[in-house]
Every structure is written in structure tokens, then in C-alpha cells.
Amino acid sequence: MTRAGAALAVAIGLWLGIPVAACAEAGLNVAQFGARCDDATDDTKSFQAAVDAATAKNVALSLSGTCRVRTLRAPPTAKTFILEGNNGTLRFLDGGLVLSAPKPGTAVIPYIIRNLRLRSVNAYTDTAISVTGAFKGVVENVNIDRFRNGVELIATSDNIVRGSFFDSFGDSNAVVISGTMAASNTVSAYASNNTVSDVTDIHGTGIFIGPGVQGTKIRNLRVLEAWYGIYAVDGKDDEDLSVSDSYLEGKRAGIFADGVDLTRVVNCSADLPSSGAEPGWAGFHLDRMYGGILANSSVWGAAAARSPVIVAGGNINVIGNQITGIANGPCMRLIPFPKSDDSPLLVSNNTCWASGGYEVVGHGPVAGSNNLWSRPGDHHLMIRNFPSP
């Protein structure tokens, strides 16, 4: 490891709680264990031996060149796992890089994976980097191509994926975050306080959020030509999703997060990919919300949509958003909670240009003012106090 690299490892190690000695001590290189990294030899055995030795010595492991491997695993005895890619490549013949805690209650294992390209020889290889259980760490500056899932964070907390690029396909996902479920349909382990920032994904779905997920922070996410920018299942006990400063193209939706309480979407843009929209497309689909906010966000490409491009339900606040050019139907579909004494769905200071206004589903409370619902034939229609348009 270079002097600058060691200094950076120390800085990140201090933040993660990795012992300074593990970061400062001279690391190991996979070539010391016979890995050729010539993009021809199967280096699995020598690379795994290097992983085992580096984690036993509590030092960083580095590589250079293109190493062909199968599945690589952090051993259950690992105290730390630091993989410095030096902009080299791991080309997986099958499997991926697996970090899995050996059993519940294991002491948290810090890790760093950075400056690395991961390529799949077979386009349907399952997962490039899989992190499960008692790990916390950073995946930084990785470039992942043609895996079904890029990075999986399963029942693990306090992880960061940042500064990375994913080229996905079809029904694949760049980042998956999920808890685990017991047979009784209860959450057996949560995924909490995980962060994705400064990430770009092309195709597939940018971020898939499963059940048992709490405290997810997403910032500066850019998703292009995808099915969904962000898709959250209507999962058990999901809450506290925060998305900011992101651009999200999705053939089915920019963000679909029905039933995820305390969702906050701020300063985001949703758009259609060049392939257009499927029926029912929405830039932001946020129904059955207890709490939360959709604010200062925009929907582009709306002229190609055939349904309301914002679907908001429950008692979420919809404030200061802009939608341009709905060709058919209303701009927003509002679905308040049905009881008159429920907290109202608050809709204020939004602008829908050249659209059909809004529709309210049901008879629950809706409040708000200063919305501009501009019909195609009337570009200056101001609606206050929420009468029917």
C-alpha cells in the first residue's frame, strides 16, 4: 500500500473503529500468494489464501491487474476486511465477494472495499458484493458491471456505498437493502442506518429496498434508463427513507415507496427514460404514508405519461413541487386517510402546468393552498383552500 493509501486507510479506519495498526501496517498483495491477475488464470485459490492471510494479520489486501476468480469469502474469524483495488479488476467466473457474519451476536466486523472494478463473466451472476449481518463499512469507488445485484446489504447496519458506478440490466438492482423475515412474517433482523451517496446506475433498478429496513439515506443518486429509480416493497416495519438531490429515470416510476412511513423526498427530479413509460407510471408514487414529505421536486417528461405523475396518500406533505406538461388526466392523485379526524394530506405551493389539475380518491381530509393547477385551456387558474377543480 502506498504512503498516501495507508494514510487514507488510517483516516477511514478511525471513523469505522478499525485499529490503527491494521491500517498503518504494510499490507499484503495477492501476487505474494501466487495470483497471476493476467485475465486468463483462475486465481481463486491464491486470492482466497491472500484474503485469509490478510484478515488473520489484520492488514489490508491489495491487487493489481485483472484477477479471474470464482466466489471469494471473508473468513468467519476475520476482525477486519480491507480490500484496496488500486483500480484493478476482479472478473468473477461465478459467485462474488461475500462478507457474512458467522452467527447472530458476532462482534461487528469493520470493512473497506474501494478503488475496484467488478465484472461478471456470466451476465446473470447473482451478486458482486454481498454483506450480511454484523458488518459495518464502506464500499467506495467501485465500478460494477452485469450482475443481478451490485451491492447487497442484508440485515446489516451503518454501511456506506458511495462514489460508485453500476451498469445493470433488466430486472437487476444496483443496490439492495433488506432485513430478513422469520417464518411468522415478522422481521428477524433489520437493516438500519445505511447510506448511498454519489452513485450512478444505468438500467435495472437503482435501489431496491426490501422489508425490515429503517433509516436509509440516499443522496446524489443518478439513475438512467431504468425500470425504477428507487423501489421499496410494502415491507414489514419499513420506515425512515430519505432521498435528496437525486435524478431518477424509471420506466415504471422514479420512486415507488408505498407504505414506507416517514419517507422524505427533497430536491429530486423524476423523468421518463427514452424508452417511455409503462401504464400507471408515476414520477413519485408515495401512498399510505404516515408522516413524511415530498418537497421542492420536479417531474419531467410528463407529456408522455397517461396517468397522474404524483400519487400521494395518507398524511404526507406535498409542498413546492413542479410538474410540466401532462398530456392526459390529472397532475396529482391524492388519497387521504379515510377518517375525518385523521391528520390531513397537506398539499401547498405546487405548480402543475398545462395539466388536468388533481383528483381526490375517497373522502378523507385534504388541506392546503397556493397551488397552481393550470389546465391546457387556462394557464393561470389558481386554486386555494382545495375546492374541486
C-alpha positions in Angstrom: 0.0 0.0 0.0 1.3 3.5 -0.8 2.0 6.0 1.9 -1.0 8.1 0.7 -3.1 5.0 0.6 -2.1 4.0 4.1 -2.9 7.5 5.4 -6.4 7.3 3.8 -6.9 3.8 5.3 -6.0 5.2 8.7 -8.4 8.1 8.4 -11.3 5.8 7.3 -10.3 3.2 9.8 -10.5 5.7 12.7 -14.0 6.6 11.5 -15.0 2.9 11.4 -13.3 1.9 14.6 -10.7 -0.2 12.8 -7.5 -0.5 14.9 -4.9 2.0 13.6 -2.3 -0.8 13.4 -4.4 -2.7 10.9 -4.5 0.3 8.6 -0.9 1.6 9.1 1.0 -1.8 8.9 2.3 -2.7 5.5 -0.4 -4.7 3.7 -0.3 -7.8 1.5 -0.7 -8.2 -2.2 -2.4 -11.1 -3.8 0.7 -11.6 -6.1 2.6 -12.8 -2.9 0.2 -15.8 -2.8 0.6 -16.7 -6.5 -2.2 -14.8 -8.0 -1.2 -14.0 -11.6 -4.0 -11.5 -12.4 -3.4 -11.9 -16.1 -7.1 -12.2 -17.0 -6.6 -15.8 -18.1 -5.6 -17.8 -15.0 -8.2 -18.9 -12.4 -6.8 -17.2 -9.4 -9.5 -18.2 -6.9 -7.3 -20.4 -4.6 -4.4 -18.0 -4.4 -6.7 -15.0 -4.0 -8.7 -16.7 -1.2 -5.4 -17.6 0.6 -4.4 -14.0 0.4 -7.8 -13.0 1.9 -7.4 -15.5 4.7 -3.9 -14.3 5.5 -4.7 -10.5 5.4 -7.7 -10.9 7.7 -5.6 -13.1 10.1 -2.9 -10.5 10.2 -5.4 -7.6 10.4 -3.9 -5.8 7.4 -5.1 -4.5 4.1 -5.0 -6.6 0.9 -4.3 -5.1 -2.5 -4.3 -6.3 -6.1 -3.3 -5.0 -9.5 -4.3 -6.2 -13.0 -7.3 -8.4 -13.8 -7.8 -11.3 -11.5 -10.2 -14.1 -12.6 -11.9 -15.7 -9.6 -15.0 -17.6 -8.5 -16.5 -16.9 -5.1 -14.4 -15.1 -2.5 -15.3 -15.1 1.2 -14.2 -13.2 4.2 -13.4 -15.9 6.8 -15.6 -16.2 9.9 -12.6 -15.4 12.0 -12.0 -12.0 10.3 -11.6 -9.0 12.6 -11.4 -6.5 9.7 -11.5 -6.8 5.9 -9.8 -4.1 3.8 -9.5 -4.6 0.0 -7.6 -2.0 -1.9 -8.3 -2.5 -5.6 -5.8 0.1 -7.0 -8.2 0.4 -9.9 -7.7 -3.3 -10.8 -10.4 -5.7 -11.8 -12.0 -8.8 -10.2 -13.6 -10.8 -13.1 -15.9 -13.3 -11.5 -16.5 -16.6 -13.2 -19.4 -17.2 -10.8 -20.3 -16.1 -7.3 -18.9 -12.8 -6.0 -17.3 -11.2 -2.9 -19.1 -12.5 0.2 -19.0 -11.0 3.7 -21.2 -12.9 6.0 -21.2 -12.9 9.8 -20.9 -16.5 11.1 -23.7 -16.2 13.6 -26.0 -13.7 15.4 -24.3 -11.8 18.2 -21.0 -11.7 16.4 -18.9 -8.7 17.2 -19.2 -6.1 14.4 -16.5 -6.5 11.7 -15.4 -3.2 10.0 -14.5 -3.4 6.3 -13.4 -1.2 3.4 -13.7 -2.2 -0.3 -12.6 0.5 -2.7 -11.0 1.5 -6.0 -12.0 -1.7 -7.7 -13.8 -2.9 -10.8 -16.0 -6.0 -10.6 -17.0 -7.7 -13.8 -19.2 -10.8 -14.4 -18.1 -13.3 -17.0 -21.7 -14.6 -17.0 -24.3 -11.8 -17.1 -26.6 -13.5 -14.6 -24.1 -14.0 -11.8 -26.0 -13.2 -8.6 -24.3 -10.6 -6.5 -21.0 -8.7 -6.9 -20.6 -7.7 -3.2 -22.8 -9.3 -0.5 -22.7 -8.0 3.1 -24.8 -9.9 5.6 -25.1 -9.4 9.4 -22.5 -7.9 11.7 -20.5 -5.8 9.4 -20.2 -2.0 9.0 -18.0 -0.3 6.5 -17.5 1.5 3.2 -17.9 0.4 -0.5 -16.2 3.3 -2.3 -15.3 4.0 -5.9 -16.3 0.6 -7.2 -17.5 0.0 -10.8 -19.8 -3.0 -11.1 -21.0 -4.4 -14.4 -23.6 -7.0 -15.3 -24.5 -8.6 -12.0 -28.1 -9.4 -11.0 -27.3 -7.3 -7.8 -24.4 -5.0 -7.5 -24.1 -4.5 -3.7 -26.4 -6.3 -1.2 -26.7 -5.1 2.4 -28.8 -7.7 4.2 -29.7 -7.4 7.9 -26.6 -5.1 8.4 -26.3 -1.6 9.6 -24.1 1.5 9.3 -22.8 0.8 5.8 -22.0 3.4 3.2 -22.0 2.9 -0.6 -20.6 5.9 -2.3 -18.8 7.3 -5.4 -19.6 4.2 -7.4 -21.0 3.3 -10.9 -23.3 0.4 -11.8 -24.2 -0.9 -15.2 -27.2 -3.2 -14.6 -29.8 -4.9 -16.9 -33.4 -5.9 -17.0 -34.6 -7.0 -13.5 -31.3 -6.4 -11.8 -30.6 -3.9 -9.0 -27.6 -1.7 -8.3 -28.0 -1.7 -4.5 -30.3 -4.0 -2.5 -31.0 -3.1 1.2 -33.2 -5.6 3.2 -33.8 -7.1 6.6 -34.6 -10.7 7.0 -38.0 -12.3 7.8 -39.0 -15.1 10.1 -41.5 -17.8 9.1 -44.2 -15.9 11.1 -43.9 -12.9 8.8 -42.1 -10.9 11.4 -38.8 -9.2 11.0 -36.0 -11.3 12.4 -33.2 -8.8 11.7 -33.3 -5.2 10.5 -31.1 -3.3 8.0 -30.7 0.1 9.5 -28.9 3.4 9.1 -27.4 2.6 5.7 -26.3 5.3 3.3 -26.0 5.5 -0.5 -24.4 8.7 -2.0 -22.9 9.9 -5.2 -23.9 6.7 -7.1 -24.8 6.3 -10.8 -26.8 3.4 -12.1 -27.8 2.6 -15.7 -30.6 0.2 -16.4 -32.3 -2.2 -14.0 -33.4 -0.6 -10.7 -31.2 1.8 -8.9 -32.0 0.9 -5.3 -34.3 -1.9 -4.2 -35.5 -1.7 -0.5 -36.9 -4.9 1.0 -38.8 -5.5 4.3 -37.3 -4.7 7.7 -35.4 -1.6 6.6 -35.2 1.6 8.7 -33.1 4.7 8.5 -32.0 4.6 4.8 -30.3 7.8 3.5 -29.9 8.3 -0.3 -28.2 11.4 -1.7 -27.0 12.4 -5.2 -28.3 9.2 -6.8 -28.4 9.3 -10.6 -30.4 6.5 -12.3 -30.8 6.4 -16.1 -32.8 4.2 -18.5 -34.1 2.1 -15.6 -37.3 0.3 -14.5 -37.3 2.2 -11.2 -35.1 4.8 -9.8 -35.9 3.6 -6.2 -38.3 0.7 -5.4 -39.4 -0.1 -1.9 -41.6 -3.1 -1.3 -44.6 -2.5 1.0 -42.5 -4.2 3.6 -42.9 -5.1 7.3 -41.9 -2.2 9.6 -40.2 -0.2 6.8 -39.7 3.5 7.7 -37.4 6.5 7.6 -36.4 6.7 4.0 -34.7 9.9 3.0 -33.9 10.8 -0.7 -32.4 14.1 -1.7 -30.7 15.8 -4.6 -31.3 12.9 -7.0 -32.2 12.4 -10.6 -34.3 9.3 -11.3 -35.4 7.9 -14.6 -37.7 4.9 -14.4 -40.0 3.2 -17.0 -42.3 2.3 -14.1 -41.6 5.0 -11.6 -38.9 7.4 -10.4 -39.6 6.5 -6.8 -42.2 3.9 -5.7 -42.3 3.6 -1.9 -46.0 3.0 -0.9 -46.4 2.3 2.8 -42.9 3.3 3.9 -43.6 5.6 6.8 -41.6 8.9 7.4 -40.4 9.0 3.8 -38.7 12.3 2.9 -38.1 13.2 -0.8 -36.5 16.6 -1.2 -34.9 18.3 -4.2 -35.3 15.4 -6.6 -36.2 15.1 -10.3 -38.2 12.2 -11.8 -38.1 11.6 -15.5 -39.0 9.1 -18.2 -36.3 7.1 -19.9 -36.0 7.3 -23.7 -38.0 4.1 -24.0 -41.0 5.8 -22.5 -43.5 4.9 -19.7 -45.4 1.8 -18.8 -49.1 2.3 -17.9 -49.5 3.7 -14.4 -46.2 5.4 -14.5 -45.6 8.0 -11.7 -42.6 10.2 -11.0 -43.3 9.8 -7.3 -45.7 7.1 -6.0 -46.0 7.6 -2.2 -49.3 6.2 -1.0 -50.3 5.1 2.6 -47.8 7.4 4.2 -47.8 8.1 7.9 -45.7 11.3 8.1 -43.2 12.3 5.5 -42.8 14.9 2.8 -42.4 15.4 -0.9 -40.9 18.8 -1.4 -39.1 21.0 -3.9 -39.0 18.2 -6.5 -40.0 18.1 -10.2 -41.4 15.7 -12.8 -40.1 16.0 -16.3 -41.2 14.1 -19.4 -44.7 14.3 -18.1 -46.2 14.9 -21.6 -45.7 11.2 -22.4 -47.4 10.0 -19.3 -51.0 8.7 -19.3 -51.7 8.8 -15.5 -51.2 11.1 -12.6 -47.4 11.7 -12.2 -47.6 12.3 -8.5 -49.5 9.8 -6.3 -49.6 10.9 -2.7 -51.6 9.2 0.1 -52.0 9.2 3.8 -50.9 12.4 5.6 -47.7 13.1 3.7 -47.0 16.8 3.0 -46.7 17.7 -0.7 -45.1 21.1 -0.9 -43.4 23.2 -3.5 -43.2 20.7 -6.4 -43.4 21.4 -10.1 -44.8 19.3 -12.9 -44.8 20.3 -16.6 -47.0 19.2 -19.5 -49.3 16.4 -18.6 -50.9 15.3 -21.8 -53.9 13.4 -20.3 -55.6 13.3 -17.0 -54.8 15.0 -13.7 -51.5 16.1 -12.4 -51.8 14.5 -9.0 -53.8 11.7 -7.4 -54.4 12.4 -3.7 -55.5 9.6 -1.5 -56.0 10.8 2.1 -56.7 8.6 5.1 -60.4 7.9 5.1 -61.4 9.2 8.6 -62.3 12.8 9.0 -60.3 13.1 12.2 -57.1 11.8 10.7 -54.3 14.2 10.0 -54.9 15.8 6.6 -52.9 15.2 3.5 -51.3 18.7 3.1 -50.8 20.0 -0.5 -49.4 23.5 -0.9 -47.4 25.7 -3.2 -47.3 23.2 -6.1 -47.3 24.1 -9.8 -48.8 21.8 -12.4 -48.5 23.4 -15.8 -50.9 22.5 -18.6 -52.5 19.6 -16.8 -55.9 18.5 -15.6 -55.5 19.6 -12.0 -55.9 16.9 -9.4 -58.2 14.1 -8.3 -59.0 13.1 -4.8 -59.8 9.4 -4.1 -62.1 8.9 -1.2 -63.5 11.4 1.3 -60.7 11.9 3.8 -59.2 15.3 4.8 -57.1 17.3 2.3 -55.7 20.7 3.2 -53.5 23.3 1.5 -53.4 26.4 -0.5 -51.5 28.4 -3.2 -51.4 25.6 -5.7 -51.4 26.5 -9.4 -53.4 23.8 -11.3 -53.1 25.0 -14.9 -55.4 23.3 -17.4 -54.5 23.1 -21.0 -57.0 25.9 -21.9 -56.4 28.1 -18.8 -52.8 28.7 -17.9 -53.5 31.0 -14.9 -56.0 29.1 -12.8 -55.2 29.5 -9.1 -56.9 27.1 -6.7 -57.0 27.9 -3.0 -58.5 26.1 0.0 -58.9 22.9 -2.1 -62.3 23.1 -3.7 -62.8 20.7 -6.6 -61.2 22.0 -9.8 
